[in-house]
Amino acid sequence: MANGYLENLFGLAGRTAVVVGGTGVLGGALADGLAKAGAFVVVAGRGADRGEARVAAIRAAGGDATFVSVDAVDRESVKALLEATINARGKADILVNSAGVNSSVPYFDIPDDDFDKVLDTNLKSTHIGCQVFGGHMAATGGGTILNLGSVSADKPLSKVFIYSASKAAVVNYTKNVARELAPKGVRVNVLCPGFFPAEQNRKILSPERTAQIMSQTPMNRFGNPEELLGAAILLCAPVAGSFITGAEVYVDGGFTGMRF
């Protein structure tokens, strides 16, 4: 009885979830979790080898998935991703926008190319995904969009100037899109991870910086990608998350709760 109740609340059986950035560490973990919750997952990204490896892992765990190549900052490529999803599955029920990059260049040395790349990958890709898939969802009876923010959207952090600005914009953008799409049956939320060491941030995690982060993290450790799944599945679940939109949810070991 209890298992059936939880499955009804949080299950994603029959849903199709598209994870843009699903070839990355956090995006890949989200793809795994959505598949385990019952969704068919479209792993979307640039790296075919990593994408196919993620699909194989999902299938080995008993889920189902496919890989589709996409350039998240190219509107035509994202439209092609949607078309491929519709052709394979009939519609897209869930979109996760998790593509992201960082620039760790010192503030006064940040080149314009880095600025443009980070803003495009983190913010423009979110905008394109929300427009393309949000329009489809609004026309087909609703759906759910989950964008990835960051703790840096809430607190200023050194060495991630453009990244922080882009993620603050993603949080604000999510709330505005949620307001726009709510009457059309589309929920839009933002999940903000704390410190989950991945490819884009390992190079700036010196022992000194790690000590600073731990001093501001009450749980005194980094997060594991799997620890994002509870919040992500809640926000994507059509039953448990049915009245949640425009929310920013922090999974950060208490980091954003520290104000001194």
C-alpha positions as CSV (number, residue, x, y, z in Angstrom):
1,M,0.0,0.0,0.0
2,A,2.7,2.5,1.0
3,N,4.8,1.7,-2.1
4,G,1.7,2.2,-4.3
5,Y,1.0,5.5,-2.6
6,L,4.5,6.8,-3.2
7,E,4.6,5.6,-6.8
8,N,1.3,7.5,-7.4
9,L,2.8,10.6,-5.8
10,F,6.3,10.6,-7.4
11,G,6.1,8.2,-10.3
12,L,6.9,9.3,-13.8
13,A,5.7,6.2,-15.7
14,G,4.5,7.0,-19.2
15,R,6.3,10.4,-19.2
16,T,9.0,11.5,-21.6
17,A,11.8,13.6,-20.0
18,V,14.3,15.4,-22.2
19,V,17.5,16.3,-20.3
20,V,19.5,18.9,-22.1
21,G,23.1,18.6,-20.7
22,G,22.4,15.0,-19.9
23,T,25.9,14.1,-20.9
24,G,27.3,16.0,-17.9
25,V,27.8,15.0,-14.3
26,L,24.7,16.6,-12.7
27,G,22.6,16.3,-15.9
28,G,23.5,12.7,-16.2
29,A,22.6,12.0,-12.6
30,L,19.2,13.7,-13.2
31,A,18.7,11.6,-16.3
32,D,19.4,8.4,-14.3
33,G,17.0,9.5,-11.5
34,L,14.1,10.4,-13.9
35,A,14.5,7.0,-15.6
36,K,14.4,5.2,-12.3
37,A,11.2,7.1,-11.5
38,G,9.7,5.6,-14.6
39,A,10.2,8.2,-17.3
40,F,11.6,7.5,-20.8
41,V,14.6,9.8,-20.9
42,V,16.0,11.6,-23.9
43,V,19.7,12.3,-23.1
44,A,20.6,15.4,-25.1
45,G,24.0,16.9,-25.4
46,R,27.1,17.4,-27.6
47,G,29.2,14.4,-26.6
48,A,27.8,11.3,-28.4
49,D,30.2,8.9,-26.6
50,R,29.2,10.2,-23.2
51,G,25.5,10.3,-24.2
52,E,25.5,6.7,-25.4
53,A,27.3,5.6,-22.3
54,R,24.6,7.3,-20.2
55,V,21.9,5.6,-22.2
56,A,23.6,2.2,-21.7
57,A,23.8,2.8,-18.0
58,I,20.1,3.7,-17.8
59,R,19.1,0.6,-19.7
60,A,21.4,-1.6,-17.6
61,A,19.6,-0.3,-14.5
62,G,16.2,-1.3,-16.0
63,G,15.2,2.1,-17.5
64,D,14.8,3.2,-21.0
65,A,16.5,6.1,-22.9
66,T,17.9,7.3,-26.1
67,F,20.6,9.8,-27.0
68,V,20.0,12.9,-29.3
69,S,22.7,15.2,-30.2
70,V,21.9,18.9,-29.6
71,D,23.6,22.3,-29.5
72,A,21.7,23.9,-26.7
73,V,22.5,27.5,-27.8
74,D,21.2,26.9,-31.4
75,R,17.5,27.3,-31.7
76,E,17.2,25.1,-34.8
77,S,19.1,22.4,-33.1
78,V,16.8,22.5,-30.1
79,K,13.8,22.5,-32.4
80,A,15.2,19.4,-34.1
81,L,15.6,17.8,-30.6
82,L,11.9,18.5,-29.9
83,E,10.9,17.0,-33.3
84,A,13.0,13.9,-32.7
85,T,11.3,13.5,-29.3
86,I,7.8,13.9,-30.8
87,N,8.6,11.4,-33.6
88,A,9.9,8.9,-31.1
89,R,7.4,9.4,-28.2
90,G,4.5,11.5,-29.4
91,K,5.3,14.5,-27.0
92,A,7.6,15.8,-24.4
93,D,6.3,16.0,-20.8
94,I,9.4,17.1,-19.0
95,L,12.3,19.3,-19.9
96,V,15.5,19.6,-17.8
97,N,17.8,22.5,-18.8
98,S,21.1,21.5,-17.2
99,A,23.7,22.7,-19.8
100,G,26.3,24.8,-18.1
101,V,29.9,26.1,-18.2
102,N,32.1,28.3,-16.1
103,S,35.0,30.7,-16.5
104,S,37.5,30.8,-13.6
105,V,39.6,33.6,-15.1
106,P,40.5,36.4,-12.6
107,Y,37.9,39.3,-12.8
108,F,40.0,41.9,-14.6
109,D,41.2,39.3,-17.1
110,I,37.9,37.9,-18.2
111,P,37.7,38.1,-22.0
112,D,34.6,39.0,-23.8
113,D,34.6,35.6,-25.4
114,D,34.3,33.9,-22.0
115,F,31.5,36.2,-21.0
116,D,29.6,35.4,-24.1
117,K,30.2,31.7,-23.9
118,V,29.0,31.4,-20.2
119,L,25.9,33.6,-20.7
120,D,25.0,31.8,-23.9
121,T,25.4,28.3,-22.4
122,N,23.9,28.9,-19.0
123,L,21.2,31.5,-19.8
124,K,20.5,31.6,-23.5
125,S,20.2,27.8,-23.7
126,T,17.6,27.9,-20.9
127,H,15.7,30.6,-22.7
128,I,15.6,28.7,-26.0
129,G,14.7,25.4,-24.3
130,C,11.8,27.1,-22.3
131,Q,10.5,28.8,-25.5
132,V,10.7,25.7,-27.8
133,F,9.6,23.1,-25.3
134,G,7.3,25.3,-23.3
135,G,5.4,26.2,-26.5
136,H,5.0,22.5,-27.3
137,M,3.8,21.7,-23.8
138,A,1.3,24.6,-23.8
139,A,-0.1,23.3,-27.0
140,T,-0.4,19.7,-25.9
141,G,-2.0,19.9,-22.5
142,G,0.9,20.9,-20.2
143,G,4.2,19.7,-18.8
144,T,7.1,20.5,-16.5
145,I,10.3,22.4,-17.0
146,L,13.2,22.2,-14.5
147,N,16.1,24.7,-14.9
148,L,19.4,24.4,-13.1
149,G,20.5,27.3,-11.0
150,S,23.2,27.5,-8.4
151,V,24.0,28.6,-4.8
152,S,26.0,31.3,-6.5
153,A,22.7,32.9,-7.6
154,D,22.1,33.7,-4.0
155,K,25.5,34.6,-2.5
156,P,28.5,36.2,-4.2
157,L,31.4,33.8,-4.7
158,S,34.9,34.5,-5.9
159,K,36.2,33.2,-9.2
160,V,32.8,32.5,-10.7
161,F,31.7,36.0,-11.6
162,I,30.0,35.4,-15.0
163,Y,28.7,32.0,-13.8
164,S,27.1,33.6,-10.8
165,A,25.5,36.3,-12.9
166,S,24.2,33.8,-15.4
167,K,22.6,31.6,-12.6
168,A,21.0,34.6,-10.9
169,A,19.5,35.4,-14.2
170,V,18.3,31.8,-14.6
171,V,16.5,32.0,-11.3
172,N,14.8,35.3,-12.2
173,Y,14.0,34.1,-15.7
174,T,12.4,30.9,-14.3
175,K,10.1,32.8,-12.1
176,N,9.0,35.0,-14.9
177,V,8.4,32.1,-17.3
178,A,6.5,30.2,-14.6
179,R,4.1,33.1,-14.3
180,E,3.7,33.3,-18.1
181,L,3.1,29.6,-18.6
182,A,1.1,28.6,-15.5
183,P,-2.3,29.4,-17.1
184,K,-1.3,27.1,-19.9
185,G,-0.7,24.1,-17.6
186,V,3.1,24.3,-17.7
187,R,5.1,24.3,-14.4
188,V,8.6,25.9,-14.4
189,N,10.9,25.6,-11.4
190,V,14.6,26.0,-10.7
191,L,16.8,23.6,-8.8
192,C,19.9,25.2,-7.3
193,P,22.7,22.8,-6.3
194,G,25.3,23.6,-3.8
195,F,28.9,22.3,-4.2
196,F,28.9,19.1,-6.2
197,P,32.4,18.8,-7.6
198,A,32.3,18.3,-11.4
199,E,34.5,18.9,-14.4
200,Q,33.8,22.6,-14.6
201,N,34.6,23.4,-11.0
202,R,37.3,20.9,-9.8
203,K,40.1,23.1,-11.1
204,I,39.2,26.0,-8.8
205,L,38.8,23.8,-5.7
206,S,42.2,24.3,-4.1
207,P,42.6,23.1,-0.5
208,E,42.2,26.7,0.7
209,R,39.0,27.2,-1.3
210,T,37.6,23.9,-0.1
211,A,38.3,24.9,3.5
212,Q,36.4,28.1,2.9
213,I,33.4,26.3,1.4
214,M,33.3,23.8,4.3
215,S,33.4,26.6,6.8
216,Q,30.1,28.0,5.3
217,T,28.5,24.6,4.7
218,P,26.8,23.3,8.0
219,M,26.8,19.7,6.7
220,N,30.6,20.1,6.2
221,R,30.9,18.1,3.0
222,F,30.3,18.3,-0.7
223,G,27.1,16.9,-2.2
224,N,26.8,13.8,-4.3
225,P,24.9,14.1,-7.6
226,E,22.3,11.5,-6.5
227,E,21.3,13.8,-3.6
228,L,19.7,16.1,-6.2
229,L,17.2,13.5,-7.2
230,G,14.6,13.8,-4.5
231,A,14.1,17.4,-5.1
232,A,14.2,17.0,-8.9
233,I,11.7,14.2,-9.0
234,L,9.4,16.1,-6.7
235,L,9.5,19.2,-9.0
236,C,8.9,17.0,-12.1
237,A,6.2,14.7,-10.6
238,P,2.8,15.5,-12.0
239,V,1.1,14.5,-8.7
240,A,3.4,15.5,-5.9
241,G,4.6,18.6,-7.7
242,S,1.2,19.6,-9.2
243,F,1.0,22.9,-7.3
244,I,4.7,23.9,-7.4
245,T,5.7,26.4,-9.9
246,G,8.1,29.4,-9.9
247,A,10.0,27.8,-7.0
248,E,13.7,27.9,-6.4
249,V,14.8,24.9,-4.4
250,Y,18.3,24.8,-2.9
251,V,20.1,21.5,-2.3
252,D,23.3,22.7,-0.7
253,G,23.9,21.3,2.8
254,G,22.8,24.5,4.4
255,F,25.2,26.8,2.5
256,T,22.6,29.5,1.6
257,G,21.3,29.5,5.1
258,M,24.6,30.9,6.4
259,R,24.6,34.7,6.6
260,F,27.7,35.4,8.6
